[in-house]
């Protein structure tokens, strides 16, 4: 492994770990008021695009990073949909 690969793996670890505090906080508190559904939807689309790019380039760090990000970000969106403020029906 050369220094370029090492930088790639460090970046991979940092990016993957970067979303875990938000996911943990949402799961623990079930509070999703300040979570932006549109932001996480865009991030999920980005993770899918990066995964496809990694597959086409045969770049394992990109594939691993973005598959993990897809699942972490998707879990936040699922919590947002599940625990988000429900609007009462107005008659």
C-alpha positions as CSV (number, residue, x, y, z in Angstrom):
1,X,0.0,0.0,0.0
2,X,1.4,3.3,-1.0
3,X,0.8,6.7,0.6
4,X,-2.0,7.5,-1.9
5,X,-3.9,4.4,-1.0
6,X,-3.4,5.2,2.7
7,X,-4.9,8.7,2.2
8,X,-7.8,7.1,0.4
9,X,-8.5,4.6,3.2
10,X,-8.2,7.3,5.9
11,X,-10.6,9.5,3.9
12,X,-12.9,6.4,3.6
13,X,-12.9,5.9,7.4
14,X,-13.5,9.5,8.2
15,X,-16.4,10.0,5.8
16,X,-18.1,6.8,7.0
17,X,-17.7,7.7,10.6
18,X,-18.8,11.3,10.0
19,X,-22.5,10.3,9.6
20,X,-22.6,7.9,12.6
21,X,-23.2,10.6,15.3
22,X,-26.2,11.9,13.4
23,X,-27.6,8.4,12.9
24,X,-27.0,7.5,16.6
25,X,-28.6,10.8,17.8
26,X,-31.7,10.2,15.6
27,X,-32.0,6.6,16.7
28,X,-31.5,7.3,20.4
29,X,-33.7,10.4,20.7
30,X,-36.2,9.7,17.9
31,X,-36.0,13.4,17.3
32,X,-35.8,14.3,13.6
33,X,-37.1,17.8,13.5
34,X,-33.8,19.3,12.4
35,X,-33.0,16.5,9.9
36,X,-33.4,17.7,6.3
37,X,-35.2,15.0,4.2
38,X,-34.1,16.8,1.0
39,X,-30.4,16.9,2.0
40,X,-30.3,13.2,2.9
41,X,-32.2,12.3,-0.2
42,X,-29.5,14.1,-2.3
43,X,-26.8,12.4,-0.3
44,X,-28.3,9.0,-0.9
45,X,-28.4,9.7,-4.6
46,X,-24.8,10.8,-4.4
47,X,-23.8,7.6,-2.6
48,X,-25.5,5.5,-5.3
49,X,-23.7,7.5,-8.1
50,X,-20.3,7.2,-6.3
51,X,-20.9,3.4,-5.8
52,X,-21.6,3.0,-9.5
53,X,-18.5,5.0,-10.3
54,X,-16.4,2.9,-8.0
55,X,-17.8,-0.3,-9.6
56,X,-16.9,1.1,-13.1
57,X,-13.5,2.1,-12.0
58,X,-13.0,-1.1,-9.9
59,X,-12.1,1.0,-6.9
60,X,-12.9,-0.9,-3.7
61,X,-12.5,2.0,-1.2
62,X,-15.0,4.1,-3.2
63,X,-17.4,1.2,-3.3
64,X,-17.1,0.3,0.4
65,X,-17.4,3.9,1.5
66,X,-20.5,4.6,-0.5
67,X,-22.3,1.4,0.2
68,X,-21.9,2.0,3.9
69,X,-22.9,5.7,3.5
70,X,-26.0,4.6,1.6
71,X,-27.1,2.4,4.5
72,X,-26.3,5.0,7.2
73,X,-28.0,7.8,5.3
74,X,-31.0,5.6,4.4
75,X,-31.4,4.7,8.1
76,X,-31.6,8.5,8.9
77,X,-34.2,9.0,6.2
78,X,-36.3,6.0,7.5
79,X,-36.2,7.5,11.0
80,X,-37.2,10.9,9.6
81,X,-40.2,9.3,7.8
82,X,-41.1,7.1,10.8
83,X,-40.6,9.7,13.6
84,X,-41.3,12.9,11.8
85,X,-44.0,15.3,12.9
86,X,-47.3,14.0,12.0
87,X,-49.8,16.6,10.8
88,X,-53.3,16.1,12.2
89,X,-56.0,15.6,9.6
90,X,-58.1,18.7,9.1
91,X,-61.7,18.3,8.4
